[in-house]
Amino acid sequence: MKQGSVVIVTGASMGIGAAIVDNLLEKQTKVVLVDISEGPLQARQATFGADRVRYVVGDVSKDDVNRMAVQVALATWGKLDAIALNAGIMAPVKRLCDVSSEDWTRIFNVNVVSQVSMLSAAIPHLRKQNGKVIFTSSDAGEKPTFASWGAYGATKAAVNYVIKTLTLEEADITAVGVYPGVVNTPLVQGIFRGEYNSGMSEQELKVYMDIVKPRLVEPHQPGSVIGNLALSATADLRGEILFWDDQKLSAFL
C-alpha cells in the first residue's frame, strides 16, 4: 500500500460506497467522494477534515462532474492513485416489454456511462501512478436468473466488458471487478419490501427472496475488500472479475 494514496470513490454516500470510504479512511488515505447526495459527503469532510476528504456533488454520468473529481484530487494532493467505481442503480426491475427507452437510458447512464466518463478523465493520471481501478459489478451480468432483471443485468455485462477492455488497453493500470453478492443496502431492502419489483410475480419474488436472503451480507464485507484492492491490488489480478470472498482475494479481506 502506498502511504497517503489518493482515491476517488463514486456512489460514496451510502451502502457499499460508504463502506469503501470507511475502509479507506481507516488508513492514511486521501479521498474524493462523488455522489448526487451532498449531506453524507459534507458529514465525512466535517469528521475527517478537508486535508483528508474532498467531495464533488453531481450526476456521475456527466463528464464535467468526473473531470471535476479528478481535478480536485490533482489540485489538492497532486496525484491520483486509484478509483473505486461504485455508483449504480437497480431500477427498473421490470420485464423487457415494460422497460421504456428512458428507463434504459437512465440505468445505462448511471451504471456504465458514469464509469467510462470517469475513466476518460482519469486514465492519463492513473498511468503515472501504476494506478488501480476497482469496479463494483454483479454476477447478474453473466446470465439471466430472474425475470425483470434484464436492464440491470445488461448494464453489468457491459461493466464486465469495460473491465476486460481496460485491461487490454492499459498495461500500467490494474483493473479488477468485484461481485459484492446480495448486500444489505437500502436498494436491496427496497426489493424485499416490494418497491422495485413490479415486474416480478408473487411466485418469482418468493423464489428470489428464498435464494438471496440466506446470502445477505453487510456492506462492510465487500466494501473492505474493494477499499483494500484500491490501495494494494497486485498485477496478477489484472482483468479478474471475482466474488468479494473468492479465494484469490483472501489477502484483501
C-alpha positions in Angstrom: 0.0 0.0 0.0 1.2 3.5 -0.9 1.2 5.8 2.1 -1.1 8.7 1.5 -2.8 7.2 -1.5 -5.4 9.4 -3.3 -8.6 7.6 -4.2 -11.8 8.7 -5.9 -14.9 6.8 -4.8 -18.2 7.2 -6.7 -21.6 6.4 -5.2 -19.9 7.3 -1.9 -22.9 8.4 0.3 -24.4 5.1 1.4 -24.3 1.3 1.2 -21.2 -0.3 -0.3 -19.8 3.1 -1.3 -19.9 4.4 2.3 -18.3 1.1 3.5 -15.4 1.6 0.9 -14.9 5.1 2.3 -14.9 3.7 5.9 -12.1 1.3 4.9 -10.0 3.9 3.1 -10.3 6.5 5.9 -9.1 3.9 8.5 -5.8 4.1 6.6 -3.7 7.2 5.6 -5.8 7.7 2.5 -7.0 10.9 0.9 -10.4 10.5 -0.8 -12.5 12.4 -3.2 -16.1 11.4 -2.8 -18.6 11.7 -5.7 -22.3 11.4 -5.2 -25.6 13.2 -6.0 -26.4 13.4 -2.3 -24.4 16.1 -0.5 -25.3 15.6 3.1 -23.3 12.4 3.8 -20.3 13.8 1.9 -20.3 17.0 4.0 -20.5 14.9 7.1 -17.4 13.0 6.1 -15.4 16.1 5.5 -16.6 17.6 8.8 -15.4 14.5 10.6 -12.1 13.9 8.9 -11.2 17.4 7.7 -10.5 18.8 4.2 -6.9 17.6 4.3 -8.3 14.0 4.1 -11.7 14.4 2.4 -12.9 16.4 -0.6 -16.1 15.9 -2.4 -18.0 16.6 -5.7 -21.7 16.7 -5.8 -23.4 15.8 -9.1 -24.6 13.3 -11.7 -21.8 10.7 -12.1 -22.8 10.2 -15.8 -21.8 13.8 -16.6 -18.3 14.4 -18.0 -17.9 17.7 -16.1 -18.6 16.1 -12.7 -16.0 13.4 -13.3 -13.4 15.9 -14.7 -14.0 18.0 -11.6 -13.4 14.9 -9.3 -10.1 14.3 -11.0 -9.1 17.9 -10.9 -9.9 18.1 -7.2 -7.6 15.2 -6.5 -4.8 16.7 -8.5 -5.2 20.2 -7.2 -5.4 19.1 -3.6 -2.9 16.3 -3.4 -1.0 16.4 -6.8 -1.8 12.8 -7.9 -4.5 10.1 -8.4 -3.7 6.6 -7.3 -7.0 4.7 -7.7 -10.7 4.9 -8.4 -13.5 2.8 -6.9 -16.2 2.9 -9.5 -19.2 2.0 -7.3 -22.1 4.2 -8.4 -25.0 2.2 -9.6 -28.8 1.7 -9.5 -31.1 -1.3 -9.8 -34.3 0.1 -11.1 -36.1 -0.5 -13.4 -36.9 -4.1 -12.2 -39.3 -4.7 -15.0 -39.9 -7.2 -17.8 -38.4 -6.2 -21.1 -41.8 -5.4 -22.6 -42.3 -2.7 -19.8 -38.9 -1.0 -19.9 -39.1 2.3 -21.6 -36.2 3.9 -23.6 -36.0 6.5 -20.8 -35.5 3.6 -18.3 -32.8 2.1 -20.4 -31.0 5.4 -20.8 -31.1 6.2 -17.1 -29.7 2.9 -15.9 -27.0 2.7 -18.6 -26.0 6.3 -17.8 -25.6 5.6 -14.1 -24.2 2.1 -14.3 -22.0 2.3 -17.4 -21.6 5.8 -18.9 -20.5 7.1 -15.4 -17.6 4.6 -15.4 -16.3 5.3 -18.9 -16.7 9.0 -18.3 -14.6 8.8 -15.2 -12.0 6.6 -16.9 -11.7 9.1 -19.8 -10.8 11.8 -17.3 -8.6 9.7 -15.0 -6.6 7.3 -17.2 -3.8 9.7 -18.1 -3.1 10.4 -14.4 -3.5 6.7 -13.3 -0.9 5.7 -15.8 1.7 7.8 -14.0 1.0 6.0 -10.7 0.5 2.5 -12.0 -3.0 3.0 -10.7 -5.9 0.8 -9.7 -9.5 0.8 -10.9 -11.9 -1.3 -8.9 -15.3 -1.8 -10.3 -18.4 -2.8 -8.3 -20.0 -5.3 -10.7 -22.5 -8.1 -10.4 -22.9 -11.7 -11.4 -26.3 -10.6 -12.8 -24.2 -9.6 -15.8 -23.2 -13.2 -16.6 -26.6 -14.8 -17.3 -30.3 -14.1 -16.6 -31.5 -15.8 -13.5 -34.6 -13.8 -12.5 -37.3 -12.2 -14.7 -37.3 -8.4 -14.7 -33.6 -8.0 -14.1 -32.8 -7.6 -17.8 -31.9 -3.9 -17.7 -29.7 -4.2 -14.6 -28.0 -7.4 -15.8 -27.3 -5.8 -19.2 -25.5 -2.9 -17.6 -23.4 -5.2 -15.5 -22.5 -7.3 -18.6 -21.3 -4.0 -20.1 -19.3 -3.2 -17.0 -17.5 -6.5 -17.2 -16.7 -5.8 -20.8 -15.2 -2.4 -19.9 -13.0 -4.1 -17.2 -11.6 -6.6 -19.8 -11.1 -3.8 -22.4 -9.3 -1.5 -19.9 -7.0 -4.4 -19.0 -6.3 -5.0 -22.7 -5.6 -1.3 -23.4 -3.8 -0.1 -20.3 -0.8 -2.2 -19.3 0.1 0.2 -16.4 -3.3 0.1 -14.8 -4.7 -2.7 -12.7 -8.5 -3.1 -13.2 -10.4 -5.6 -11.1 -14.1 -6.3 -10.9 -15.8 -7.3 -7.6 -19.1 -9.0 -7.3 -20.4 -7.9 -3.8 -23.2 -10.5 -3.7 -26.5 -9.6 -2.1 -25.8 -6.7 0.2 -27.9 -5.3 2.9 -28.4 -1.9 1.4 -31.4 0.4 1.1 -31.8 -0.8 -2.5 -32.0 -4.4 -1.6 -34.2 -3.7 1.3 -36.5 -1.9 -1.1 -36.7 -5.0 -3.2 -37.7 -7.0 -0.1 -40.4 -4.5 0.6 -41.7 -4.7 -2.9 -40.7 -1.3 -4.0 -38.7 -2.2 -7.1 -40.2 -5.5 -8.3 -43.3 -4.6 -10.2 -42.3 -6.9 -13.0 -41.9 -10.0 -10.8 -44.8 -12.2 -10.0 -45.5 -13.2 -6.4 -44.0 -16.6 -7.0 -40.9 -15.2 -8.7 -40.4 -12.8 -5.9 -40.7 -15.6 -3.3 -38.1 -17.7 -5.2 -35.8 -14.6 -5.4 -36.1 -14.0 -1.7 -35.7 -17.6 -0.7 -32.4 -17.7 -2.7 -30.9 -14.3 -1.7 -31.9 -13.7 1.9 -29.7 -16.5 3.3 -26.8 -15.0 1.4 -27.3 -11.4 2.6 -24.0 -9.7 3.6 -23.3 -6.4 5.2 -21.8 -3.5 3.2 -18.6 -3.5 5.1 -17.7 -7.0 3.9 -17.4 -6.4 0.2 -16.6 -2.7 0.9 -13.5 -3.5 2.8 -12.3 -5.8 0.0 -12.9 -3.1 -2.6 -11.1 -0.5 -0.5 -8.1 -2.8 0.1 -7.9 -3.5 -3.6 -7.9 0.2 -4.5 -4.8 0.5 -2.3 -3.0 -2.7 -2.9 -4.3 -4.8 -5.9 -1.5 -6.7 -7.4 -0.7 -7.1 -11.1 -1.7 -10.7 -11.2 -5.3 -9.7 -10.6 -5.4 -7.5 -13.7 -8.7 -8.2 -15.5 -10.1 -10.5 -12.9 -13.8 -10.3 -12.0 -14.4 -12.1 -8.8 -16.8 -12.5 -5.9 -15.7 -10.5 -2.9 -14.9 -13.6 -0.9 -13.2 -15.5 -3.7 -10.0 -17.3 -2.5 -7.9 -15.2 -4.9 -9.0 -12.1 -2.8 -8.3 -13.7 0.6 -5.4 -11.3 1.2 -7.8 -8.3 0.8 -10.5 -9.5 3.3 
